[in-house]
């Protein structure tokens, strides 16, 4: 998670607030009381940890399960005061279902996903754009999370990707999208049925950034 987001979450939580972390395996949020993840507790923390030094969850409160299996999670409605789901939804086969369960079991929460700037950049994890294991492109539009299947056409479509040099210049904040929610997570899959719809969508962030750079160059020369 972004460091600023970790600090903001910790500031809002009281000592008795119950916290859930969904998809915590690679980098768990140590303030979480409960964790849901496909991977086992013993192998957690491959990429480090977020939050206080001491983990509040334990092996007993780390539940290893498939969060997308369409079975309600083993928690009561509104059981948690806060839920974290960071760098996870883009990996999953059914992120809309996961968001519905987040809405059911928690009163509020924080979602973090890769931005289109990162996911459409080459040089992130090799010559292909973005993280090659990710399934979704993500947008936050008016407080709603919109997910688009990451079509293979992105690999070859002219004008739809950023260069490795562009990616290297991105700040940590530009590489992610953050969604803070209360009450429920509004999440939908956005579906494109033709190239005439999909191609402009894929090119849009590149065109937007090129326009911004052009304006900045004009201002610098004026």
N, C-alpha and C positions, 0 to 999 in steps of 0.2 A: 504494500500500500504506500501511497504517498505519505511522507513523514508528516506533512501538515494535517492530513486526514487522520492519521493515528492520534496526533495530539488533540485534535478537535473531538474525536470520539471519547478519548480518555477524560477530557474536561467535562463532557456532558453526562458521564456515567456516575451514579452514586455507588457507594460501597456495596449496597445490597441489590443492585440491578443485575438481572440475569441476562447473560450475553451468549449468543450462538454464532459460531463461525462455520459457514458452509463452504467446503472446498479448501480447507486449511492446510492440506498436507505439505505443500512445497514451502510455504512461509506462514505458519500459524500466527494468529493474533493471540498473544499470551493472556490477555484479559478475558478471553472467552471462557465461559463455564462449561459449555458443551461444544462438541465438534461433530460435524457430519462429513465423511469423506470416503471415497472408494478405496483409498490406500490405508495401510495399517498404521497404528499409533507408533510402533517401534521404529518406523522409517521416516518419521516426520522431520521437517526442517531442512530439507535439501538446500533451500535458498536462504536460510536464515529464519529470523523471527521478527515480528512486529509487536511493540508494546513493552510492558515491564519485563524485567529479567526473569522473574519467577512465573512459570505457567500456572494459571488458575485451573485449567482443565486437567484431567488425569486419564489414565488408561481406561478407567471405568466410565468416564463421560465422553470418550472418543468413540463414536458409533461408526463402524465401517459398513457402509451400505451404498447402494446405487441410488442417488438422489433423483434419478430420472425414471424410476421403474413404475411410476404412476400409482404407487401405494402411498397413502398419507404418511408423512414422517411421524415417528413415535413421540409426538409432543401434543399438548393441549392447545386449543385456540388461544392466541395472545399469551402464551406461556413466557415468552421472552420480552424483556424491555427493549432490547436492541439486537439486531442481526447484522453480521458482516458477510459479504460475498464478494471477494476481491480476486480478480484475475482468474475467474472460474467459468462464468457463463459462456464465454466464447469457445470453451472446450467441449461443451456438453451437447448431447443430441437433442435435448428438450429443455432449453432454457426458459421457455414460457411457463412450463409446468413448475419448474423450480421457483420462479418468481411468484407463482400463485401460492405455493407452500410457504415461501418467505412471508407473504402477506398474511397467511393464516396464523402462523405460529408466533409472529413478532409484531410489536406495535410500531416499530420504526427501524430504520437501518441504513446501511451504506453499501452501495454497489460500485465496483471499479472494474472497468473493462479497457482493452486497448482502444485508442482512438483510430479513426480512419487514417490519420497522418502516419501512424506507426504501421498499421495493418496493410497499408498500400505502399509501403516503402520497401525497396530492395536493400539487401544487406543487413536485415534484422537477424535472420537465422540462415542465410545462404543467398543464392542468386535469385530465388523466387520471392515474391512480395510477402512481407509480414512473417508471421510465425506459421510454418508449414502445417502444424498439427491443429490449427484453429479452424473451426467450422463456420464462424459467423463474422460478419462486419457489423459494427454497432454504432448507432447514433442515439443521442439523447435530444429529443425534440419536444419542447414545451413540457418538460418534466416526464415524458414518456420514453421508455427504452424501446427502440426499434431495431430489430435484428434481421439481417439479410444474409441468406445462404452465400457462403464465399465461393462463387462460381470459378471454375478453372479458367474461364475466359479472361479473368483478371491477369493471368500470367502472360498473356500475349496481346491484350488489347492496347493499341497505341494510345498514348496519352492518359493512361489510367494508373500509372505508378510513379513514385518518387525515386530519386537516385539515392544511392548509399550516402553521398555527401549531404543531401538534404536531411536524411534520417540522423546522421551524426550531429547535426546542429540543433536538433529538437531538445527542448528542456524536458525534465521528467514530467512536468505538468502537461506539456503538449503531447506526450506519448500515451496519455490515458484520458478516459472520460470518467467523471465521478457523478454519481446520482445519489442524493440524500433523499430519503423518502419517509413519509409519516402515514400510518394507516394502511396503505397498500402500495404495492409496486405495480405501476401501469406498464405492462410489457406486451409487445405484439411482434409477430413475424410479418415483415413486409415482403410480399411476393411479387416478382416480376415474371411475366409470361412471354415476353418478347425481347429481342435484342434492342429494338427501338426504345424500350423503356429502361432496360438494364444498362446499356452502354453509357448513356448520359449520367446515370446515377454513379457509375464507377469513375467517370472522368470528372465529376463535379468538384471533389476536393482539390484535385490538381489544378483545374482551371481557377478555382477560387484563390489558391495560394499564388499562382502565377500572376493573377490580377493584383493581389496585395503587394507582391514584390515589385511589380511595375509601378504601382502608385508610390511606393517608398523610393524607388529610383528617381521618379519624376520630382518628388519633393526634395530629395537630396541635391538634385541639379538646379532647383529653382532658387 
